[in-house]
Structure formats: structure tokens, C-alpha cells
Amino acid sequence: IVLTRDTLSRMWCAGEVVSALRAGVNTIPVECNDYVPPTALWMADLETVWTDGQISELAGLGVRLSDVTHAYTRLADLPSVSL
């Protein structure tokens, strides 16, 4: 997963991260120079990152905000590569 400062705030990227980690896909985070890991506070406020419509769209695909938080926490624990 190529991580920029915006990657994890994009709803489709969130859905793909959740899906990949759920499916056990081997994942290597690649951190670009502008990447800033999400803080616990940012993840606690995920409902303010996306609109209600976006959150509903993710939910319709089986992805809840708690799934995103869990996936982002797992992603942070993976060994990464920096660019």
C-alpha cells in the first residue's frame, strides 16, 4: 500500500485496506515522504473524515468504521518501506 498524507483519508482506500487485511493479502506499507501515520485521536474521529453518505456506502460494502480503525491499527504494526 503506497501511503501518502492523503491515502488513509480516502474512503475507497480505507475499504481496500480493510478488504486486503481481512483476506490475508500479504501487505507491505510503502511510506512516501509526506506520510504521517494516523493518531489514535484521528482514528477516534473517523466519522468526521467522511460524509454520512460515504460512511453508508462503505457500510453497504460490509466495511464499518470500527473495521477501518482495526485495519489501520494492524497496518501500523506491519514492517514498512520508506521512499
mmCIF file of the N, C-alpha and C atoms, coordinates in Angstrom:
data_MODEL
# 
_entry.id   MODEL 
# 
loop_
_atom_site.group_PDB 
_atom_site.id 
_atom_site.type_symbol 
_atom_site.label_atom_id 
_atom_site.label_alt_id 
_atom_site.label_comp_id 
_atom_site.label_asym_id 
_atom_site.label_entity_id 
_atom_site.label_seq_id 
_atom_site.pdbx_PDB_ins_code 
_atom_site.Cartn_x 
_atom_site.Cartn_y 
_atom_site.Cartn_z 
_atom_site.occupancy 
_atom_site.B_iso_or_equiv 
_atom_site.pdbx_formal_charge 
_atom_site.auth_seq_id 
_atom_site.auth_comp_id 
_atom_site.auth_asym_id 
_atom_site.auth_atom_id 
_atom_site.pdbx_PDB_model_num 
ATOM 1   N N  . ILE A 1 1  ? 0.851   -1.164  0.000  1.00 0.00 ? 1  ILE A N  1 
ATOM 2   C CA . ILE A 1 1  ? 0.000   0.000   0.000  1.00 0.00 ? 1  ILE A CA 1 
ATOM 3   C C  . ILE A 1 1  ? 0.897   1.226   0.000  1.00 0.00 ? 1  ILE A C  1 
ATOM 4   N N  . VAL A 1 2  ? 0.737   2.069   -1.008 1.00 0.00 ? 2  VAL A N  1 
ATOM 5   C CA . VAL A 1 2  ? 1.506   3.315   -1.078 1.00 0.00 ? 2  VAL A CA 1 
ATOM 6   C C  . VAL A 1 2  ? 0.817   4.334   -0.179 1.00 0.00 ? 2  VAL A C  1 
ATOM 7   N N  . LEU A 1 3  ? 1.523   4.764   0.848  1.00 0.00 ? 3  LEU A N  1 
ATOM 8   C CA . LEU A 1 3  ? 0.952   5.672   1.835  1.00 0.00 ? 3  LEU A CA 1 
ATOM 9   C C  . LEU A 1 3  ? 1.462   7.085   1.629  1.00 0.00 ? 3  LEU A C  1 
ATOM 10  N N  . THR A 1 4  ? 0.539   7.985   1.313  1.00 0.00 ? 4  THR A N  1 
ATOM 11  C CA . THR A 1 4  ? 0.835   9.412   1.257  1.00 0.00 ? 4  THR A CA 1 
ATOM 12  C C  . THR A 1 4  ? 0.058   10.069  2.382  1.00 0.00 ? 4  THR A C  1 
ATOM 13  N N  . ARG A 1 5  ? 0.163   11.366  2.506  1.00 0.00 ? 5  ARG A N  1 
ATOM 14  C CA . ARG A 1 5  ? -0.580  12.048  3.581  1.00 0.00 ? 5  ARG A CA 1 
ATOM 15  C C  . ARG A 1 5  ? -2.088  11.912  3.412  1.00 0.00 ? 5  ARG A C  1 
ATOM 16  N N  . ASP A 1 6  ? -2.545  11.608  2.192  1.00 0.00 ? 6  ASP A N  1 
ATOM 17  C CA . ASP A 1 6  ? -3.988  11.537  1.929  1.00 0.00 ? 6  ASP A CA 1 
ATOM 18  C C  . ASP A 1 6  ? -4.545  10.126  1.825  1.00 0.00 ? 6  ASP A C  1 
ATOM 19  N N  . THR A 1 7  ? -3.709  9.128   1.673  1.00 0.00 ? 7  THR A N  1 
ATOM 20  C CA . THR A 1 7  ? -4.189  7.765   1.394  1.00 0.00 ? 7  THR A CA 1 
ATOM 21  C C  . THR A 1 7  ? -5.243  7.292   2.375  1.00 0.00 ? 7  THR A C  1 
ATOM 22  N N  . LEU A 1 8  ? -4.965  7.377   3.654  1.00 0.00 ? 8  LEU A N  1 
ATOM 23  C CA . LEU A 1 8  ? -5.868  6.788   4.649  1.00 0.00 ? 8  LEU A CA 1 
ATOM 24  C C  . LEU A 1 8  ? -7.125  7.616   4.890  1.00 0.00 ? 8  LEU A C  1 
ATOM 25  N N  . SER A 1 9  ? -7.162  8.836   4.341  1.00 0.00 ? 9  SER A N  1 
ATOM 26  C CA . SER A 1 9  ? -8.376  9.636   4.477  1.00 0.00 ? 9  SER A CA 1 
ATOM 27  C C  . SER A 1 9  ? -9.320  9.452   3.290  1.00 0.00 ? 9  SER A C  1 
ATOM 28  N N  . ARG A 1 10 ? -8.912  8.677   2.315  1.00 0.00 ? 10 ARG A N  1 
ATOM 29  C CA . ARG A 1 10 ? -9.770  8.385   1.163  1.00 0.00 ? 10 ARG A CA 1 
ATOM 30  C C  . ARG A 1 10 ? -10.603 7.149   1.461  1.00 0.00 ? 10 ARG A C  1 
ATOM 31  N N  . MET A 1 11 ? -11.910 7.300   1.313  1.00 0.00 ? 11 MET A N  1 
ATOM 32  C CA . MET A 1 11 ? -12.802 6.211   1.723  1.00 0.00 ? 11 MET A CA 1 
ATOM 33  C C  . MET A 1 11 ? -12.565 4.940   0.927  1.00 0.00 ? 11 MET A C  1 
ATOM 34  N N  . TRP A 1 12 ? -12.305 5.040   -0.363 1.00 0.00 ? 12 TRP A N  1 
ATOM 35  C CA . TRP A 1 12 ? -12.089 3.827   -1.167 1.00 0.00 ? 12 TRP A CA 1 
ATOM 36  C C  . TRP A 1 12 ? -10.801 3.134   -0.756 1.00 0.00 ? 12 TRP A C  1 
ATOM 37  N N  . CYS A 1 13 ? -9.796  3.919   -0.410 1.00 0.00 ? 13 CYS A N  1 
ATOM 38  C CA . CYS A 1 13 ? -8.545  3.318   0.074  1.00 0.00 ? 13 CYS A CA 1 
ATOM 39  C C  . CYS A 1 13 ? -8.789  2.595   1.393  1.00 0.00 ? 13 CYS A C  1 
ATOM 40  N N  . ALA A 1 14 ? -9.591  3.198   2.254  1.00 0.00 ? 14 ALA A N  1 
ATOM 41  C CA . ALA A 1 14 ? -9.928  2.556   3.529  1.00 0.00 ? 14 ALA A CA 1 
ATOM 42  C C  . ALA A 1 14 ? -10.599 1.214   3.282  1.00 0.00 ? 14 ALA A C  1 
ATOM 43  N N  . GLY A 1 15 ? -11.549 1.191   2.358  1.00 0.00 ? 15 GLY A N  1 
ATOM 44  C CA . GLY A 1 15 ? -12.231 -0.056  2.038  1.00 0.00 ? 15 GLY A CA 1 
ATOM 45  C C  . GLY A 1 15 ? -11.290 -1.111  1.510  1.00 0.00 ? 15 GLY A C  1 
ATOM 46  N N  . GLU A 1 16 ? -10.346 -0.695  0.687  1.00 0.00 ? 16 GLU A N  1 
ATOM 47  C CA . GLU A 1 16 ? -9.393  -1.660  0.125  1.00 0.00 ? 16 GLU A CA 1 
ATOM 48  C C  . GLU A 1 16 ? -8.413  -2.167  1.169  1.00 0.00 ? 16 GLU A C  1 
ATOM 49  N N  . VAL A 1 17 ? -7.985  -1.302  2.092  1.00 0.00 ? 17 VAL A N  1 
ATOM 50  C CA . VAL A 1 17 ? -7.099  -1.741  3.173  1.00 0.00 ? 17 VAL A CA 1 
ATOM 51  C C  . VAL A 1 17 ? -7.820  -2.772  4.036  1.00 0.00 ? 17 VAL A C  1 
ATOM 52  N N  . VAL A 1 18 ? -9.061  -2.472  4.409  1.00 0.00 ? 18 VAL A N  1 
ATOM 53  C CA . VAL A 1 18 ? -9.847  -3.410  5.212  1.00 0.00 ? 18 VAL A CA 1 
ATOM 54  C C  . VAL A 1 18 ? -9.994  -4.741  4.473  1.00 0.00 ? 18 VAL A C  1 
ATOM 55  N N  . SER A 1 19 ? -10.363 -4.678  3.209  1.00 0.00 ? 19 SER A N  1 
ATOM 56  C CA . SER A 1 19 ? -10.579 -5.903  2.421  1.00 0.00 ? 19 SER A CA 1 
ATOM 57  C C  . SER A 1 19 ? -9.308  -6.734  2.312  1.00 0.00 ? 19 SER A C  1 
ATOM 58  N N  . ALA A 1 20 ? -8.186  -6.079  2.044  1.00 0.00 ? 20 ALA A N  1 
ATOM 59  C CA . ALA A 1 20 ? -6.918  -6.788  1.895  1.00 0.00 ? 20 ALA A CA 1 
ATOM 60  C C  . ALA A 1 20 ? -6.514  -7.482  3.188  1.00 0.00 ? 20 ALA A C  1 
ATOM 61  N N  . LEU A 1 21 ? -6.609  -6.763  4.293  1.00 0.00 ? 21 LEU A N  1 
ATOM 62  C CA . LEU A 1 21 ? -6.195  -7.354  5.564  1.00 0.00 ? 21 LEU A CA 1 
ATOM 63  C C  . LEU A 1 21 ? -7.158  -8.457  5.999  1.00 0.00 ? 21 LEU A C  1 
ATOM 64  N N  . ARG A 1 22 ? -8.438  -8.285  5.733  1.00 0.00 ? 22 ARG A N  1 
ATOM 65  C CA . ARG A 1 22 ? -9.408  -9.352  6.043  1.00 0.00 ? 22 ARG A CA 1 
ATOM 66  C C  . ARG A 1 22 ? -9.097  -10.622 5.267  1.00 0.00 ? 22 ARG A C  1 
ATOM 67  N N  . ALA A 1 23 ? -8.696  -10.451 4.020  1.00 0.00 ? 23 ALA A N  1 
ATOM 68  C CA . ALA A 1 23 ? -8.452  -11.597 3.138  1.00 0.00 ? 23 ALA A CA 1 
ATOM 69  C C  . ALA A 1 23 ? -7.063  -12.201 3.335  1.00 0.00 ? 23 ALA A C  1 
ATOM 70  N N  . GLY A 1 24 ? -6.268  -11.608 4.206  1.00 0.00 ? 24 GLY A N  1 
ATOM 71  C CA . GLY A 1 24 ? -4.938  -12.147 4.463  1.00 0.00 ? 24 GLY A CA 1 
ATOM 72  C C  . GLY A 1 24 ? -3.945  -11.885 3.351  1.00 0.00 ? 24 GLY A C  1 
ATOM 73  N N  . VAL A 1 25 ? -4.194  -10.838 2.566  1.00 0.00 ? 25 VAL A N  1 
ATOM 74  C CA . VAL A 1 25 ? -3.275  -10.484 1.483  1.00 0.00 ? 25 VAL A CA 1 
ATOM 75  C C  . VAL A 1 25 ? -1.966  -9.993  2.095  1.00 0.00 ? 25 VAL A C  1 
ATOM 76  N N  . ASN A 1 26 ? -0.847  -10.515 1.599  1.00 0.00 ? 26 ASN A N  1 
ATOM 77  C CA . ASN A 1 26 ? 0.448   -10.020 2.059  1.00 0.00 ? 26 ASN A CA 1 
ATOM 78  C C  . ASN A 1 26 ? 0.539   -8.544  1.721  1.00 0.00 ? 26 ASN A C  1 
ATOM 79  N N  . THR A 1 27 ? 0.786   -7.734  2.729  1.00 0.00 ? 27 THR A N  1 
ATOM 80  C CA . THR A 1 27 ? 0.734   -6.291  2.571  1.00 0.00 ? 27 THR A CA 1 
ATOM 81  C C  . THR A 1 27 ? 2.031   -5.660  3.041  1.00 0.00 ? 27 THR A C  1 
ATOM 82  N N  . ILE A 1 28 ? 2.570   -4.792  2.218  1.00 0.00 ? 28 ILE A N  1 
ATOM 83  C CA . ILE A 1 28 ? 3.771   -4.041  2.575  1.00 0.00 ? 28 ILE A CA 1 
ATOM 84  C C  . ILE A 1 28 ? 3.445   -2.557  2.461  1.00 0.00 ? 28 ILE A C  1 
ATOM 85  N N  . PRO A 1 29 ? 3.396   -1.860  3.595  1.00 0.00 ? 29 PRO A N  1 
ATOM 86  C CA . PRO A 1 29 ? 3.176   -0.425  3.534  1.00 0.00 ? 29 PRO A CA 1 
ATOM 87  C C  . PRO A 1 29 ? 4.426   0.281   2.984  1.00 0.00 ? 29 PRO A C  1 
ATOM 88  N N  . VAL A 1 30 ? 4.231   1.130   2.003  1.00 0.00 ? 30 VAL A N  1 
ATOM 89  C CA . VAL A 1 30 ? 5.314   1.925   1.418  1.00 0.00 ? 30 VAL A CA 1 
ATOM 90  C C  . VAL A 1 30 ? 5.034   3.379   1.777  1.00 0.00 ? 30 VAL A C  1 
ATOM 91  N N  . GLU A 1 31 ? 5.862   3.932   2.646  1.00 0.00 ? 31 GLU A N  1 
ATOM 92  C CA . GLU A 1 31 ? 5.632   5.272   3.169  1.00 0.00 ? 31 GLU A CA 1 
ATOM 93  C C  . GLU A 1 31 ? 6.351   6.321   2.334  1.00 0.00 ? 31 GLU A C  1 
ATOM 94  N N  . CYS A 1 32 ? 5.571   7.216   1.726  1.00 0.00 ? 32 CYS A N  1 
ATOM 95  C CA . CYS A 1 32 ? 6.135   8.347   0.984  1.00 0.00 ? 32 CYS A CA 1 
ATOM 96  C C  . CYS A 1 32 ? 6.592   9.411   1.974  1.00 0.00 ? 32 CYS A C  1 
ATOM 97  N N  . ASN A 1 33 ? 7.374   10.362  1.478  1.00 0.00 ? 33 ASN A N  1 
ATOM 98  C CA . ASN A 1 33 ? 7.941   11.398  2.350  1.00 0.00 ? 33 ASN A CA 1 
ATOM 99  C C  . ASN A 1 33 ? 6.894   12.199  3.107  1.00 0.00 ? 33 ASN A C  1 
ATOM 100 N N  . ASP A 1 34 ? 5.722   12.399  2.517  1.00 0.00 ? 34 ASP A N  1 
ATOM 101 C CA . ASP A 1 34 ? 4.708   13.233  3.169  1.00 0.00 ? 34 ASP A CA 1 
ATOM 102 C C  . ASP A 1 34 ? 3.752   12.441  4.066  1.00 0.00 ? 34 ASP A C  1 
ATOM 103 N N  . TYR A 1 35 ? 3.956   11.136  4.198  1.00 0.00 ? 35 TYR A N  1 
ATOM 104 C CA . TYR A 1 35 ? 3.062   10.308  5.002  1.00 0.00 ? 35 TYR A CA 1 
ATOM 105 C C  . TYR A 1 35 ? 3.217   10.610  6.489  1.00 0.00 ? 35 TYR A C  1 
ATOM 106 N N  . VAL A 1 36 ? 2.073   10.760  7.151  1.00 0.00 ? 36 VAL A N  1 
ATOM 107 C CA . VAL A 1 36 ? 2.031   10.923  8.598  1.00 0.00 ? 36 VAL A CA 1 
ATOM 108 C C  . VAL A 1 36 ? 1.092   9.842   9.134  1.00 0.00 ? 36 VAL A C  1 
ATOM 109 N N  . PRO A 1 37 ? 1.586   8.945   9.972  1.00 0.00 ? 37 PRO A N  1 
ATOM 110 C CA . PRO A 1 37 ? 0.729   7.877   10.488 1.00 0.00 ? 37 PRO A CA 1 
ATOM 111 C C  . PRO A 1 37 ? -0.467  8.458   11.245 1.00 0.00 ? 37 PRO A C  1 
ATOM 112 N N  . PRO A 1 38 ? -1.616  7.797   11.161 1.00 0.00 ? 38 PRO A N  1 
ATOM 113 C CA . PRO A 1 38 ? -2.784  8.300   11.879 1.00 0.00 ? 38 PRO A CA 1 
ATOM 114 C C  . PRO A 1 38 ? -2.603  8.164   13.384 1.00 0.00 ? 38 PRO A C  1 
ATOM 115 N N  . THR A 1 39 ? -3.068  9.157   14.100 1.00 0.00 ? 39 THR A N  1 
ATOM 116 C CA . THR A 1 39 ? -3.014  9.112   15.562 1.00 0.00 ? 39 THR A CA 1 
ATOM 117 C C  . THR A 1 39 ? -4.278  8.429   16.084 1.00 0.00 ? 39 THR A C  1 
ATOM 118 N N  . ALA A 1 40 ? -4.241  8.053   17.342 1.00 0.00 ? 40 ALA A N  1 
ATOM 119 C CA . ALA A 1 40 ? -5.427  7.455   17.974 1.00 0.00 ? 40 ALA A CA 1 
ATOM 120 C C  . ALA A 1 40 ? -6.582  8.454   17.968 1.00 0.00 ? 40 ALA A C  1 
ATOM 121 N N  . LEU A 1 41 ? -6.285  9.717   18.167 1.00 0.00 ? 41 LEU A N  1 
ATOM 122 C CA . LEU A 1 41 ? -7.333  10.747  18.150 1.00 0.00 ? 41 LEU A CA 1 
ATOM 123 C C  . LEU A 1 41 ? -7.967  10.852  16.769 1.00 0.00 ? 41 LEU A C  1 
ATOM 124 N N  . TRP A 1 42 ? -7.138  10.846  15.720 1.00 0.00 ? 42 TRP A N  1 
ATOM 125 C CA . TRP A 1 42 ? -7.665  10.922  14.348 1.00 0.00 ? 42 TRP A CA 1 
ATOM 126 C C  . TRP A 1 42 ? -8.558  9.721   14.065 1.00 0.00 ? 42 TRP A C  1 
ATOM 127 N N  . MET A 1 43 ? -8.112  8.537   14.465 1.00 0.00 ? 43 MET A N  1 
ATOM 128 C CA . MET A 1 43 ? -8.916  7.335   14.216 1.00 0.00 ? 43 MET A CA 1 
ATOM 129 C C  . MET A 1 43 ? -10.209 7.348   15.030 1.00 0.00 ? 43 MET A C  1 
ATOM 130 N N  . ALA A 1 44 ? -10.179 7.931   16.219 1.00 0.00 ? 44 ALA A N  1 
ATOM 131 C CA . ALA A 1 44 ? -11.394 8.022   17.026 1.00 0.00 ? 44 ALA A CA 1 
ATOM 132 C C  . ALA A 1 44 ? -12.408 8.967   16.389 1.00 0.00 ? 44 ALA A C  1 
ATOM 133 N N  . ASP A 1 45 ? -11.934 9.882   15.563 1.00 0.00 ? 45 ASP A N  1 
ATOM 134 C CA . ASP A 1 45 ? -12.811 10.857  14.897 1.00 0.00 ? 45 ASP A CA 1 
ATOM 135 C C  . ASP A 1 45 ? -13.045 10.534  13.434 1.00 0.00 ? 45 ASP A C  1 
ATOM 136 N N  . LEU A 1 46 ? -12.904 9.272   13.055 1.00 0.00 ? 46 LEU A N  1 
ATOM 137 C CA . LEU A 1 46 ? -13.074 8.897   11.647 1.00 0.00 ? 46 LEU A CA 1 
ATOM 138 C C  . LEU A 1 46 ? -14.421 9.315   11.072 1.00 0.00 ? 46 LEU A C  1 
ATOM 139 N N  . GLU A 1 47 ? -15.451 9.350   11.900 1.00 0.00 ? 47 GLU A N  1 
ATOM 140 C CA . GLU A 1 47 ? -16.770 9.713   11.380 1.00 0.00 ? 47 GLU A CA 1 
ATOM 141 C C  . GLU A 1 47 ? -16.809 11.148  10.867 1.00 0.00 ? 47 GLU A C  1 
ATOM 142 N N  . THR A 1 48 ? -15.803 11.959  11.220 1.00 0.00 ? 48 THR A N  1 
ATOM 143 C CA . THR A 1 48 ? -15.756 13.334  10.709 1.00 0.00 ? 48 THR A CA 1 
ATOM 144 C C  . THR A 1 48 ? -14.922 13.440  9.430  1.00 0.00 ? 48 THR A C  1 
ATOM 145 N N  . VAL A 1 49 ? -14.221 12.376  9.085  1.00 0.00 ? 49 VAL A N  1 
ATOM 146 C CA . VAL A 1 49 ? -13.370 12.385  7.894  1.00 0.00 ? 49 VAL A CA 1 
ATOM 147 C C  . VAL A 1 49 ? -14.213 12.258  6.628  1.00 0.00 ? 49 VAL A C  1 
ATOM 148 N N  . TRP A 1 50 ? -15.256 11.438  6.699  1.00 0.00 ? 50 TRP A N  1 
ATOM 149 C CA . TRP A 1 50 ? -16.113 11.182  5.540  1.00 0.00 ? 50 TRP A CA 1 
ATOM 150 C C  . TRP A 1 50 ? -17.526 11.675  5.805  1.00 0.00 ? 50 TRP A C  1 
ATOM 151 N N  . THR A 1 51 ? -18.265 11.884  4.743  1.00 0.00 ? 51 THR A N  1 
ATOM 152 C CA . THR A 1 51 ? -19.667 12.286  4.861  1.00 0.00 ? 51 THR A CA 1 
ATOM 153 C C  . THR A 1 51 ? -20.496 11.083  5.305  1.00 0.00 ? 51 THR A C  1 
ATOM 154 N N  . ASP A 1 52 ? -21.711 11.367  5.764  1.00 0.00 ? 52 ASP A N  1 
ATOM 155 C CA . ASP A 1 52 ? -22.620 10.269  6.141  1.00 0.00 ? 52 ASP A CA 1 
ATOM 156 C C  . ASP A 1 52 ? -22.874 9.352   4.946  1.00 0.00 ? 52 ASP A C  1 
ATOM 157 N N  . GLY A 1 53 ? -22.969 9.946   3.749  1.00 0.00 ? 53 GLY A N  1 
ATOM 158 C CA . GLY A 1 53 ? -23.185 9.146   2.543  1.00 0.00 ? 53 GLY A CA 1 
ATOM 159 C C  . GLY A 1 53 ? -22.026 8.217   2.256  1.00 0.00 ? 53 GLY A C  1 
ATOM 160 N N  . GLN A 1 54 ? -20.809 8.698   2.459  1.00 0.00 ? 54 GLN A N  1 
ATOM 161 C CA . GLN A 1 54 ? -19.632 7.861   2.240  1.00 0.00 ? 54 GLN A CA 1 
ATOM 162 C C  . GLN A 1 54 ? -19.572 6.727   3.267  1.00 0.00 ? 54 GLN A C  1 
ATOM 163 N N  . ILE A 1 55 ? -19.890 7.053   4.507  1.00 0.00 ? 55 ILE A N  1 
ATOM 164 C CA . ILE A 1 55 ? -19.891 6.035   5.558  1.00 0.00 ? 55 ILE A CA 1 
ATOM 165 C C  . ILE A 1 55 ? -20.943 4.970   5.250  1.00 0.00 ? 55 ILE A C  1 
ATOM 166 N N  . SER A 1 56 ? -22.109 5.411   4.768  1.00 0.00 ? 56 SER A N  1 
ATOM 167 C CA . SER A 1 56 ? -23.169 4.473   4.394  1.00 0.00 ? 56 SER A CA 1 
ATOM 168 C C  . SER A 1 56 ? -22.748 3.601   3.219  1.00 0.00 ? 56 SER A C  1 
ATOM 169 N N  . GLU A 1 57 ? -22.044 4.207   2.265  1.00 0.00 ? 57 GLU A N  1 
ATOM 170 C CA . GLU A 1 57 ? -21.581 3.436   1.109  1.00 0.00 ? 57 GLU A CA 1 
ATOM 171 C C  . GLU A 1 57 ? -20.593 2.355   1.533  1.00 0.00 ? 57 GLU A C  1 
ATOM 172 N N  . LEU A 1 58 ? -19.675 2.698   2.425  1.00 0.00 ? 58 LEU A N  1 
ATOM 173 C CA . LEU A 1 58 ? -18.749 1.694   2.950  1.00 0.00 ? 58 LEU A CA 1 
ATOM 174 C C  . LEU A 1 58 ? -19.508 0.605   3.704  1.00 0.00 ? 58 LEU A C  1 
ATOM 175 N N  . ALA A 1 59 ? -20.466 1.019   4.510  1.00 0.00 ? 59 ALA A N  1 
ATOM 176 C CA . ALA A 1 59 ? -21.253 0.042   5.285  1.00 0.00 ? 59 ALA A CA 1 
ATOM 177 C C  . ALA A 1 59 ? -21.991 -0.909  4.354  1.00 0.00 ? 59 ALA A C  1 
ATOM 178 N N  . GLY A 1 60 ? -22.475 -0.377  3.237  1.00 0.00 ? 60 GLY A N  1 
ATOM 179 C CA . GLY A 1 60 ? -23.156 -1.226  2.258  1.00 0.00 ? 60 GLY A CA 1 
ATOM 180 C C  . GLY A 1 60 ? -22.239 -2.267  1.653  1.00 0.00 ? 60 GLY A C  1 
ATOM 181 N N  . LEU A 1 61 ? -20.945 -2.008  1.715  1.00 0.00 ? 61 LEU A N  1 
ATOM 182 C CA . LEU A 1 61 ? -19.947 -2.959  1.221  1.00 0.00 ? 61 LEU A CA 1 
ATOM 183 C C  . LEU A 1 61 ? -19.386 -3.823  2.349  1.00 0.00 ? 61 LEU A C  1 
ATOM 184 N N  . GLY A 1 62 ? -19.991 -3.692  3.537  1.00 0.00 ? 62 GLY A N  1 
ATOM 185 C CA . GLY A 1 62 ? -19.562 -4.516  4.669  1.00 0.00 ? 62 GLY A CA 1 
ATOM 186 C C  . GLY A 1 62 ? -18.392 -3.956  5.444  1.00 0.00 ? 62 GLY A C  1 
ATOM 187 N N  . VAL A 1 63 ? -18.124 -2.655  5.295  1.00 0.00 ? 63 VAL A N  1 
ATOM 188 C CA . VAL A 1 63 ? -16.988 -2.031  5.988  1.00 0.00 ? 63 VAL A CA 1 
ATOM 189 C C  . VAL A 1 63 ? -17.525 -0.989  6.967  1.00 0.00 ? 63 VAL A C  1 
ATOM 190 N N  . ARG A 1 64 ? -17.349 -1.244  8.243  1.00 0.00 ? 64 ARG A N  1 
ATOM 191 C CA . ARG A 1 64 ? -17.758 -0.300  9.287  1.00 0.00 ? 64 ARG A CA 1 
ATOM 192 C C  . ARG A 1 64 ? -16.556 0.535   9.719  1.00 0.00 ? 64 ARG A C  1 
ATOM 193 N N  . LEU A 1 65 ? -16.816 1.640   10.384 1.00 0.00 ? 65 LEU A N  1 
ATOM 194 C CA . LEU A 1 65 ? -15.717 2.483   10.869 1.00 0.00 ? 65 LEU A CA 1 
ATOM 195 C C  . LEU A 1 65 ? -14.815 1.708   11.823 1.00 0.00 ? 65 LEU A C  1 
ATOM 196 N N  . SER A 1 66 ? -15.399 0.837   12.625 1.00 0.00 ? 66 SER A N  1 
ATOM 197 C CA . SER A 1 66 ? -14.575 0.030   13.540 1.00 0.00 ? 66 SER A CA 1 
ATOM 198 C C  . SER A 1 66 ? -13.652 -0.909  12.762 1.00 0.00 ? 66 SER A C  1 
ATOM 199 N N  . ASP A 1 67 ? -14.094 -1.369  11.598 1.00 0.00 ? 67 ASP A N  1 
ATOM 200 C CA . ASP A 1 67 ? -13.234 -2.204  10.747 1.00 0.00 ? 67 ASP A CA 1 
ATOM 201 C C  . ASP A 1 67 ? -12.050 -1.393  10.232 1.00 0.00 ? 67 ASP A C  1 
ATOM 202 N N  . VAL A 1 68 ? -12.317 -0.148  9.871  1.00 0.00 ? 68 VAL A N  1 
ATOM 203 C CA . VAL A 1 68 ? -11.257 0.729   9.363  1.00 0.00 ? 68 VAL A CA 1 
ATOM 204 C C  . VAL A 1 68 ? -10.239 0.998   10.464 1.00 0.00 ? 68 VAL A C  1 
ATOM 205 N N  . THR A 1 69 ? -10.720 1.318   11.648 1.00 0.00 ? 69 THR A N  1 
ATOM 206 C CA . THR A 1 69 ? -9.817  1.573   12.778 1.00 0.00 ? 69 THR A CA 1 
ATOM 207 C C  . THR A 1 69 ? -8.954  0.350   13.065 1.00 0.00 ? 69 THR A C  1 
ATOM 208 N N  . HIS A 1 70 ? -9.574  -0.815  13.070 1.00 0.00 ? 70 HIS A N  1 
ATOM 209 C CA . HIS A 1 70 ? -8.834  -2.064  13.318 1.00 0.00 ? 70 HIS A CA 1 
ATOM 210 C C  . HIS A 1 70 ? -7.787  -2.288  12.217 1.00 0.00 ? 70 HIS A C  1 
ATOM 211 N N  . ALA A 1 71 ? -8.176  -2.095  10.965 1.00 0.00 ? 71 ALA A N  1 
ATOM 212 C CA . ALA A 1 71 ? -7.252  -2.316  9.848  1.00 0.00 ? 71 ALA A CA 1 
ATOM 213 C C  . ALA A 1 71 ? -6.098  -1.320  9.886  1.00 0.00 ? 71 ALA A C  1 
ATOM 214 N N  . TYR A 1 72 ? -6.390  -0.061  10.189 1.00 0.00 ? 72 TYR A N  1 
ATOM 215 C CA . TYR A 1 72 ? -5.324  0.948   10.250 1.00 0.00 ? 72 TYR A CA 1 
ATOM 216 C C  . TYR A 1 72 ? -4.359  0.656   11.396 1.00 0.00 ? 72 TYR A C  1 
ATOM 217 N N  . THR A 1 73 ? -4.873  0.128   12.494 1.00 0.00 ? 73 THR A N  1 
ATOM 218 C CA . THR A 1 73 ? -4.010  -0.250  13.613 1.00 0.00 ? 73 THR A CA 1 
ATOM 219 C C  . THR A 1 73 ? -3.108  -1.412  13.211 1.00 0.00 ? 73 THR A C  1 
ATOM 220 N N  . ARG A 1 74 ? -3.671  -2.400  12.530 1.00 0.00 ? 74 ARG A N  1 
ATOM 221 C CA . ARG A 1 74 ? -2.869  -3.532  12.039 1.00 0.00 ? 74 ARG A CA 1 
ATOM 222 C C  . ARG A 1 74 ? -1.838  -3.064  11.022 1.00 0.00 ? 74 ARG A C  1 
ATOM 223 N N  . LEU A 1 75 ? -2.241  -2.160  10.142 1.00 0.00 ? 75 LEU A N  1 
ATOM 224 C CA . LEU A 1 75 ? -1.338  -1.639  9.119  1.00 0.00 ? 75 LEU A CA 1 
ATOM 225 C C  . LEU A 1 75 ? -0.133  -0.962  9.761  1.00 0.00 ? 75 LEU A C  1 
ATOM 226 N N  . ALA A 1 76 ? -0.368  -0.221  10.830 1.00 0.00 ? 76 ALA A N  1 
ATOM 227 C CA . ALA A 1 76 ? 0.718   0.486   11.529 1.00 0.00 ? 76 ALA A CA 1 
ATOM 228 C C  . ALA A 1 76 ? 1.707   -0.479  12.153 1.00 0.00 ? 76 ALA A C  1 
ATOM 229 N N  . ASP A 1 77 ? 1.264   -1.697  12.441 1.00 0.00 ? 77 ASP A N  1 
ATOM 230 C CA . ASP A 1 77 ? 2.144   -2.689  13.064 1.00 0.00 ? 77 ASP A CA 1 
ATOM 231 C C  . ASP A 1 77 ? 2.982   -3.481  12.052 1.00 0.00 ? 77 ASP A C  1 
ATOM 232 N N  . LEU A 1 78 ? 2.669   -3.333  10.763 1.00 0.00 ? 78 LEU A N  1 
ATOM 233 C CA . LEU A 1 78 ? 3.409   -4.073  9.737  1.00 0.00 ? 78 LEU A CA 1 
ATOM 234 C C  . LEU A 1 78 ? 4.751   -3.419  9.443  1.00 0.00 ? 78 LEU A C  1 
ATOM 235 N N  . PRO A 1 79 ? 5.754   -4.213  9.101  1.00 0.00 ? 79 PRO A N  1 
ATOM 236 C CA . PRO A 1 79 ? 7.038   -3.615  8.678  1.00 0.00 ? 79 PRO A CA 1 
ATOM 237 C C  . PRO A 1 79 ? 6.791   -2.818  7.406  1.00 0.00 ? 79 PRO A C  1 
ATOM 238 N N  . SER A 1 80 ? 7.382   -1.636  7.329  1.00 0.00 ? 80 SER A N  1 
ATOM 239 C CA . SER A 1 80 ? 7.146   -0.782  6.163  1.00 0.00 ? 80 SER A CA 1 
ATOM 240 C C  . SER A 1 80 ? 8.446   -0.437  5.456  1.00 0.00 ? 80 SER A C  1 
ATOM 241 N N  . VAL A 1 81 ? 8.285   0.107   4.265  1.00 0.00 ? 81 VAL A N  1 
ATOM 242 C CA . VAL A 1 81 ? 9.409   0.579   3.455  1.00 0.00 ? 81 VAL A CA 1 
ATOM 243 C C  . VAL A 1 81 ? 9.207   2.076   3.271  1.00 0.00 ? 81 VAL A C  1 
ATOM 244 N N  . SER A 1 82 ? 10.264  2.843   3.407  1.00 0.00 ? 82 SER A N  1 
ATOM 245 C CA . SER A 1 82 ? 10.177  4.294   3.200  1.00 0.00 ? 82 SER A CA 1 
ATOM 246 C C  . SER A 1 82 ? 10.767  4.666   1.863  1.00 0.00 ? 82 SER A C  1 
ATOM 247 N N  . LEU A 1 83 ? 10.106  5.613   1.203  1.00 0.00 ? 83 LEU A N  1 
ATOM 248 C CA . LEU A 1 83 ? 10.648  6.131   -0.065 1.00 0.00 ? 83 LEU A CA 1 
ATOM 249 C C  . LEU A 1 83 ? 11.427  7.386   0.187  1.00 0.00 ? 83 LEU A C  1 
# 
